[in-house]
Amino acid sequence: MIRKACVIGAGIGGIATALRLNKEGWKVTVFDSNSGPGGKINQINRNGFRFDTGPSLFTLPHLVEQLFELYGANTNEYFSYDKLDNITKYFYEDGTEINAWQDPSEFAMEIEDKTNEPGVNIIRYLHHARKLYQLTANTFIFQPFAISGIFKKDFLKAGLNFKKLNALKTMHQVNELYFSDPRVIQLFDRYATYNGSNPYHTPGTLSVISHLEHNIGAFFPKQGIYQIVQSLYDFSKQNGIRFSFNDTVEEIITKDNTAKGVKANSGTYDFDAVVSNSDVFHTYDKLLKNKKIPPKLLRQERSSSALIFYWGINGKHHNLDVHNILFSNNYKEEFKQLFDNKNIYEDPTVYIFISSKAVETDAPAGKENWFVMINAPADFGQQWDHLISRARQNIIEKINRMLDLDIESKTEFEEILDPRLIEEHTHTFQGALYGNSSNSRFSAFQRQPNKSSIRNLYFAGGSVHPGGGIPLCLASASITTAAVKKHHR
Ligand SMILES: Cc1cc2nc3c(=O)[nH]c(=O)nc-3n(C[C@H](O)[C@H](O)[C@H](O)COP(=O)(O)OP(=O)(O)OC[C@H]3O[C@@H](n4cnc5c(N)ncnc54)[C@H](O)[C@@H]3O)c2cc1C
């Protein structure tokens, strides 16, 4: 008998789970409230410009390739990408400009040339980050995380090397141990924001994130980030996965603590397994009518959100690259405002992502597509309109000051995304980009596991184990599929 599964959400984690389950012989239907796939990975096309609206940094591409390879397909026929030469271009208020070259020794030389930091410290740090990855990846990223797993080999290995994990120090403290130049410390502190956390609180173990970009590589799809979704979606349809768009799931039907199917806009359906790719808060709050949100989820701090301006820009700016950072002059205060005061600091770190530097067709000739983002707190009902107009002014002044531009006069049009809209577009609780933050050393232990306590109900995506971001969502899909397989032998 063919078993039927549904996936609630066509986010990257949802599509990847659908592909994996389909390969295991399940008949899979994916529901999404939106009119197309991708969730937070989306795009805007306007006046000849194309913008990726969500993620922009792409690491561990082999996790995408695995999905094609699972079916014996040649990834290159569907999806292709390049390695970036310059991972990110960093600008500081004192006039320093640092290119984070992909090659670690070139990057170390650049740091030595532009700052007071000996290049050898970069090499030592990246070596440490590699070790951290080797010690933690299997336990914390690629396998289900459960207390019952503490006797497994990988967990024991991590435990025996506990001191090296730097779990009792913060990321900032670890960076201070390795570096003395505040610009270099700030550069490596920034990796906390890759999962929406605060470098002054998040455990030092998360220095591992820099390993992904600097030791493995920072990549960019040849047709932009949305190509990841488009290629996987096309491939899913080719392989018989059914998608039902503009179709919101209103309820996960349960009986005797067992998921039996879903009630969607289009009708009520029976399924042998239900996978929620929706934010875990939304799933408990809106879809499981008689279940309470587990208190341990509620107790955790939300990750940061984002405020983004998409600007069609007249002119080319040769001093900028694909990824550019204009650092705040007071990073500590920026995070204090974000997480303690749920506010946007007056001198925010500004991230400018210009995909047309890599994909020429993303902007008309002689123009650039600027995605200008700052970290923002999750939505706690702040006066957003006021915060946004003040932040916009501060961002424009910072760009003009640091890049010697009059950016407003070059802006052809603007679109804005804020935490409220992120929630509205993707059912993401409070618009937090990565679910819960990792601001506590216990965060990894408190994430929602991929197998629910309700039979036949599973979770995959950025708000559950192992966490947010494209690679972790792809890892989540793999762990979830293994759980479904185990329970439906
Ligand atoms: C601005 C921004 C920048 C980011 N930058 C990066 C980056 O540079 N690199 C990186 O790796 N990651 C980044 N991320 C994070 C990354 O985008 C997410 O972690 C990842 O895309 C989440 O995927 P997901 O599988 O959890 O699903 P989501 O993208 O959250 O999608 C869930 C889908 O489920 C649907 N859904 C939910 N509930 C229902 C329901 N009841 N019925 C029907 N459909 C439902 C939603 O409509 C949505 O389409 C960024 C995110 C944002 C927003």
The ligand as an ORCA input file, in Angstrom:
! r2SCAN-3c Opt
* xyz 0 1
  C      15.706     38.567      5.246
  C      16.277     37.197      5.483
  C      17.642     36.971      5.338
  C      18.165     35.707      5.543
  N      19.485     35.491      5.276
  C      19.955     34.212      5.231
  C      21.209     33.934      4.632
  O      21.898     34.835      4.158
  N      21.624     32.633      4.589
  C      20.852     31.607      5.068
  O      21.277     30.438      4.983
  N      19.644     31.859      5.624
  C      19.167     33.121      5.694
  N      17.912     33.379      6.162
  C      17.171     32.301      6.818
  C      16.549     31.333      5.824
  O      15.867     32.053      4.846
  C      15.564     30.447      6.546
  O      16.187     29.799      7.668
  C      14.999     29.356      5.653
  O      14.718     29.832      4.359
  C      13.734     28.858      6.325
  O      13.190     27.808      5.585
  P      12.054     26.889      6.177
  O      12.187     25.560      5.543
  O      12.058     26.951      7.661
  O      10.687     27.513      5.649
  P      10.151     29.005      5.526
  O      10.974     29.741      4.567
  O       9.918     29.576      6.867
  O       8.774     28.730      4.791
  C       7.688     28.140      5.448
  C       6.554     28.071      4.441
  O       5.451     27.449      5.080
  C       4.271     28.097      4.686
  N       3.270     27.883      5.739
  C       3.418     28.119      7.052
  N       2.282     27.805      7.710
  C       1.420     27.363      6.782
  C       0.082     26.902      6.828
  N      -0.590     26.837      7.976
  N      -0.512     26.521      5.667
  C       0.149     26.569      4.488
  N       1.422     27.029      4.390
  C       2.036     27.408      5.519
  C       4.661     29.551      4.554
  O       3.775     30.235      3.705
  C       6.063     29.442      3.967
  O       6.034     29.464      2.575
  C      17.336     34.647      5.968
  C      15.970     34.870      6.141
  C      15.436     36.122      5.871
  C      13.931     36.342      5.995
*
